[in-house]
Amino acid sequence: MDVNAASFEEGDIRDISAIQAHAWPLRQLRPLPRQRHDGFQVVLQKQALDAIHAHGKSITDIEIGGFLIGNVFHDQHGPFLHITACIEARHATHHAAQVTFTSATWDWAHEVLQNNYPDQRIVGWYHTHPGFGVFLSGMDLFIQDNFFNLPWQVAMVYDPLGHDEGIFVWHNGVSERAEHLVHTGEFTDPDQTTVRDGVSAGAADKATVATSSEPVADDDRIKMTVPDENCSQSSDSTDRKCNWLKKVIRAIDRFLNG
């Protein structure tokens, strides 16, 4: 799906108010959720939510996580983020209170994205806080600030033991918890077939979640890697930003790991 390159300039302003509805394609949710109001909102497709819950409940003694898949659209109420799938983070390192995406994690995610969801993008990430509530820790905020910093990119935290979850969006440069909607119905794009709960005609056998193997052993190193998602765009300003960010992350990695 081609999106106006100007929409990526919004990344300079970390606030959902910078999201321009006209820069994103039209999508109709059917039926329209009653909680849908004017302005930007996050809409989570029920099938994707179920997959995140299943993943989170599978291991509850350490943090685990993955990527949120979808895109930004607009309707009569304005722009909204529609999360329709997730990809579990393979090759990540896991602690009791931290999950880290390695370069292999990003490679895996982009391979699955290209093969299974070619018309969608990574719109955020999710991870679990088993038994200690829904919030963003200092490391969570670092990840959000450096790797998911476009105004429409979000973080989701799920506590499988406390049965709570929350989605964090950008407000004035700060990630804050915000209301999100769960959609169980259909959605339709102009000139395309109707999609039922994330699965279109002829694609019913495509899983909403790409499952992972067991977590790899923790090597006690902090590994941060720049994602290619934002760097794959053709805009010169985006390329410059990504090249600069790569240098910063390499410097941080050398400082932390020697």
C-alpha angles and dihedrals in degrees: 000000000000115000124189107267089225089072090069091059085071086078088082087069114054098204132099088229087073092065109108113211095207091058091066132064125261120259128175120210113209117233095019109234111251090228092059108115136167114296137033118330136166115241116194117198110230094233091056091047091052090052092051091049092050092050093047093050093049093074121021105165095072137027117269130176151158147187131298114227127202140080144251118267138166135226135171090297097052135258124348137177112235114200109196105162145009137216119213114232107252120191092021123141116239135206131176089261105017142052122196127199112219128199088265089054091056092045090052093047094050092047091054091043092053094045101040106022108027094156095050137066142213103272099175145316139264134207139169132252099193107205100343105084141248116304140106115258124211091266090046089055091048091053092046093047095049105032108023101035103130111112093249097047116104144188124224124199121194125189105198092186097045092041093228135121138178141185122219122209134183118272118169092334094312128103107235132177113257139179116272131193127226114214121201099172138073132292130204133200121199113270091006135099122267113265121214116210094328099315122100128201110288093017102074091117093059111102119233090217128043105217126221137214123250115299114277119243116282110250093192091239126123107231121187121179130183111242118233093218096092092034094058093074120102099230115117093220091055091050091051092048093050094047090052092047092050090056092049094050093047089053091050091049092051090048094050100039104030 
